[in-house]
């Protein structure tokens, strides 16, 4: 029996990789361009499992519909699961995810944002194409010797730390569950959040989005930071209160911001709106700053990561239907 899998939010690159990897699994994959939500959940009728991405909105209404259709599994092809109502799913439908796909991809994109902002590469690219080779306004700073605060020291955070140590930076970190063995081995120290804010020239976010970390970067925390601090976010959009970030940019408290994620990204990211007027005034304001770079949640987007995502997702599905232990199951915690 070939199980039927509805793959939502499917782009051409998703189809190409999943079709290639699925040759070893033999599932019946059907692709939908829509983000799964309560308005289009009817598309999941007749399928054994649904495969979703970061912009799906699987609330209790969607869970109820999936269960009524006989859908047995929600397979996230991403690490985050904050877009799934786990309380509604508990004991009714299994949820699995891809906890990691390439820490190196995220770390390298994090570094790219830092270097691009610091050395004004994005502005130099545009300026030289117009025949302007002036250096005015492009002075950066040596990252070697500066202090970077890494918030979240899971696999991605540790990979970022390794890269920053390679640049000769002083690394301080925060995590709810400090890995003191790794800290000693890699040469970084754990500090409190306030100490991270006060001491860091650059702050980079690699923690999960939870009730505790939502709007971690806000007016209160920004006020504690160094003048001219650089903030990088390749984690989750709602780690930063965007309006407060904009206030910090206007006051020049924040010198640079590199964002691969945005708190309301679901309305724009992964789609082409170049022929439309942007109706999100906050995002439009953010894009108006020449010391801000916004990328469209692409830090993960390497060939290796896409292959890992497809393999792990289809292995998760296989484990479920063959009754094996779900090593990547998301378990509801009260």
Secondary structure, DSSP 4 states (H G I P E B T S, - for coil): ---EEEE-S--HHHHHHHHHHHTTT--EEEE-SSPPSTTTGGGGTT-SEEEE-TT--B-HHHHHHHHHHT--EEEESSS--TTB-HHHHTTTSEEE--S-S-HHHHHHHHHHHHHHHHTTHHHHHHHHHTT----TT------TT-EEEEE--SHHHHHHHHHHHHTT-EEEEE-TT--HHHHHHHT-EE--HHHHHHH-SEEEE-----TTTTT-BSHHHHHTSPTTEEEEE-S-GGGB-HHHHHHHHHTTSEEEEEES--TTGGGTTTS--TTS----HHHHHHHT-TTEEE--S-TT-SHHHHHHHHHHHHHHHHHHHTT---TTB-----
